[in-house]
Amino acid sequence: MEKSYKDVAEYYDKTWAKLKKKEGAGINSRHRYILYKLKKAGLNSSSTLLEIGCGIGVLSSFLAKNMRSGRVDAVDISPASVETASKRYADMKNLHFHVSDMTDFKIDRKFDIILFPDVLEHIPVEAHDNIFKTISGLVHQNSIVAINLPDPRSLRWLHKNNPEVLQIIDQDIEANTLIEKLYNHGFYLHTFETYALYNYEPDYGWFVFKTKQELEKLNKKPQSSVLLNNLRIRLLNLFS
C-alpha cells in the first residue's frame, strides 16, 4: 500500500518527535562523517546550507556550530519535529527551521550546499522529480548537492532479515536512477563513493553533484607536476 505525504508526516510526528524526551538523541558517527565529507566538498564557516529532512535538528545544530558566520536552513515534513527543533535550538541564530515536503518550498536565497542526509529513501520515489526541480531553483553556479544514502544492497538485506528497524518508507535507491534524475534537473555527478560505517560491508553511499555548465577552458598542469604524479603512481604500484 502506497503511503501519502500525510501518512509520512503523521508517522514522524508520532515517532521522531518523541526523541525530545530522550537525552541519548545526539551526534553519532554518521553525522561526523557527513560533516567531514562536506568539508572535503567545500563547506566552510561562512557557507549557506539547506538541509532536507532535518528531523528534530540534531545534525542541523552540529553543522550550524561549524558554520559560525554562515547559515543553515533545515526543512522537515513533520510539524512536531520542526517545533521540537525550533525550541531546542532557539539560541542558535544561524539556524532556521521550516515545515515543507519540498515539492513547493520557496525561500528568497540561493544555497552553497543542499544536503539530503539519509532522507531520499524515506520520500516516495515518485516525488523525487518534483523535489529535484525545486532545488534546481535554489542553487547558484557553484553550488553542490550532497546526498547520503543507505547502500541499496544493505537496505534490501534489512528488508529481508531485520525489517523491524526500518521506517514507514525505506526504499532502496540505485545510483544510476539517482544520477539520471539529478541530471535531468541540471546537475551532474561530481564524486561518488560507498563506505562502511556500522558493518564490514558498505552500508552507505555518498554523492556530490554540481550544476551543469560547460568549461570555459582547460587549465593544463605544469610538466613538473605531471612527472611527479607519474613517479608517485609508479612507487605506489611498486609497493602495493
C-alpha positions in Angstrom: 0.0 0.0 0.0 1.4 3.4 -1.0 2.0 6.0 1.7 0.8 9.6 1.3 2.7 12.7 2.5 0.0 12.9 5.2 0.9 9.3 6.4 4.6 10.1 6.4 4.1 13.4 8.3 2.0 11.7 10.9 4.5 8.9 11.3 7.3 11.2 12.1 5.2 13.4 14.3 4.4 10.4 16.4 7.8 8.7 16.2 10.7 11.2 15.9 9.1 14.0 17.9 9.3 11.6 20.9 13.1 11.9 20.8 12.7 15.2 22.6 12.2 13.2 25.7 15.4 11.3 25.3 18.8 12.5 26.3 20.5 10.0 24.1 19.5 11.5 20.7 22.8 13.1 20.0 25.6 13.3 17.4 26.8 9.9 16.0 29.5 8.7 13.7 27.3 9.1 10.6 26.8 12.8 11.5 30.6 13.2 11.9 31.3 11.5 8.6 28.8 13.8 6.8 30.5 16.9 8.2 33.9 15.6 7.2 32.7 14.9 3.6 31.0 18.3 3.4 34.3 20.0 4.4 36.1 18.0 1.7 33.5 19.2 -0.8 33.9 22.8 0.2 31.9 23.6 3.3 33.4 26.4 5.4 32.4 28.6 8.3 30.6 31.1 6.1 28.7 28.6 3.8 25.0 28.7 3.4 23.4 25.2 3.6 19.9 23.8 3.1 19.3 20.5 5.0 16.3 18.5 3.7 14.9 16.0 6.2 16.2 17.6 9.4 14.0 15.7 11.9 14.5 17.2 15.4 17.6 19.1 14.3 20.5 17.0 15.7 22.6 17.2 12.6 21.4 20.7 11.7 22.7 22.1 15.0 26.0 20.2 14.6 26.5 21.7 11.2 25.5 25.2 12.3 28.1 25.1 15.1 30.7 24.5 12.4 29.4 27.4 10.3 29.5 30.3 12.8 29.4 33.0 10.2 27.2 31.0 7.8 23.6 29.9 7.8 21.7 26.6 8.0 18.1 26.4 6.9 16.6 23.0 7.8 13.4 21.5 6.4 11.2 18.6 7.5 7.8 17.3 6.6 6.9 16.7 10.3 5.5 19.8 12.1 6.0 18.2 15.5 9.7 17.6 14.7 10.3 21.1 13.5 8.5 22.5 16.6 10.8 20.5 18.8 13.9 21.5 16.9 12.9 25.2 16.8 12.5 25.2 20.6 15.6 23.1 21.3 17.9 25.3 19.3 16.2 28.7 19.6 19.5 30.2 20.8 21.3 29.4 17.6 20.8 32.5 15.4 22.3 31.0 12.3 19.9 28.0 12.3 16.4 28.3 10.9 13.7 25.6 10.6 10.9 25.2 8.2 8.0 22.7 7.6 7.8 21.6 4.0 7.6 18.4 1.8 10.0 20.2 -0.6 7.6 20.0 -3.6 6.9 23.7 -3.5 9.4 25.1 -0.9 10.2 28.8 -1.5 12.8 31.0 0.1 14.5 34.2 -1.1 18.0 32.9 -1.2 20.4 30.6 -3.1 22.5 28.0 -1.2 26.1 27.0 -1.4 25.2 23.4 -0.4 21.9 21.4 -0.4 22.1 18.3 1.8 20.0 15.2 1.8 21.2 13.3 4.8 19.6 9.8 4.6 16.2 11.2 3.6 15.5 10.3 0.0 15.0 6.7 0.9 12.1 7.8 3.1 10.4 10.0 0.5 8.1 8.3 -2.0 10.2 7.8 -5.2 7.5 9.4 -7.4 8.1 12.7 -5.5 11.8 12.9 -6.2 11.4 14.6 -9.6 9.4 17.5 -8.0 11.9 17.8 -5.2 14.9 18.0 -7.6 13.0 20.5 -9.7 12.5 22.6 -6.5 16.2 22.6 -5.5 17.3 23.5 -9.1 15.8 26.9 -8.3 17.7 27.2 -5.0 21.3 26.9 -6.3 23.9 29.2 -8.0 26.5 28.1 -10.5 29.0 27.0 -7.8 26.5 25.1 -5.6 26.8 21.5 -4.7 24.1 18.9 -3.9 25.3 16.3 -1.3 23.4 13.1 -0.8 24.0 10.4 1.8 22.0 7.2 1.2 22.0 3.7 2.6 23.6 1.2 0.2 20.8 -0.5 -1.7 22.2 -4.0 -1.1 22.4 -3.4 2.7 18.9 -2.0 2.7 17.5 -5.0 0.9 19.2 -7.3 3.4 17.4 -5.4 6.2 14.1 -5.6 4.5 14.5 -9.4 4.3 16.2 -10.1 7.6 15.6 -7.3 10.0 12.5 -5.3 8.9 11.6 -4.1 12.3 14.4 -1.5 12.3 13.0 0.2 9.1 10.9 3.3 8.9 7.4 3.8 7.3 9.1 4.2 3.9 12.6 2.7 3.4 13.2 2.1 -0.3 16.5 1.1 -1.9 17.7 3.6 -4.4 20.3 2.6 -7.0 23.0 5.1 -8.1 22.1 5.0 -11.8 18.5 6.0 -11.0 19.6 8.9 -8.8 22.2 10.2 -11.2 19.7 10.2 -14.1 17.1 12.1 -12.2 19.5 14.8 -10.9 21.0 15.1 -14.5 17.5 15.8 -15.8 17.3 18.8 -13.5 20.6 20.4 -14.3 23.1 18.6 -12.1 26.0 16.2 -12.9 27.7 13.6 -10.7 31.0 15.0 -9.4 32.0 12.4 -6.9 30.6 9.1 -5.5 31.9 6.6 -3.0 30.5 3.8 -0.9 31.7 3.4 2.7 31.3 1.0 5.6 30.3 2.6 8.9 28.5 0.1 11.0 29.3 -3.1 9.1 32.2 -4.6 7.3 30.2 -4.4 4.1 29.4 -0.9 2.6 26.3 0.4 4.3 26.2 3.9 2.8 26.8 5.8 -0.4 28.0 9.5 -0.6 27.2 11.5 -3.7 28.2 15.1 -4.6 26.5 16.7 -7.6 27.4 20.0 -9.2 25.4 22.3 -11.5 25.8 21.5 -15.2 27.9 24.1 -17.1 30.4 23.9 -19.9 34.1 24.6 -19.2 35.4 27.9 -20.4 39.0 26.4 -20.6 41.2 23.5 -19.5 43.9 24.5 -17.0 46.9 22.5 -18.0 49.2 21.3 -15.2 52.9 22.1 -15.4 55.0 19.3 -16.8 56.9 19.0 -13.5 53.6 18.3 -11.7 52.7 15.6 -14.2 56.1 13.9 -13.9 55.9 14.0 -10.0 52.5 12.4 -10.1 53.7 9.8 -12.5 56.5 8.9 -10.2 54.2 8.8 -7.2 51.9 6.3 -9.0 54.9 4.2 -10.0 56.0 4.0 -6.4 52.5 3.1 -5.2 52.3 0.3 -7.8 55.8 -0.9 -6.8 55.0 -1.2 -3.1 51.3 -2.4 -3.3 
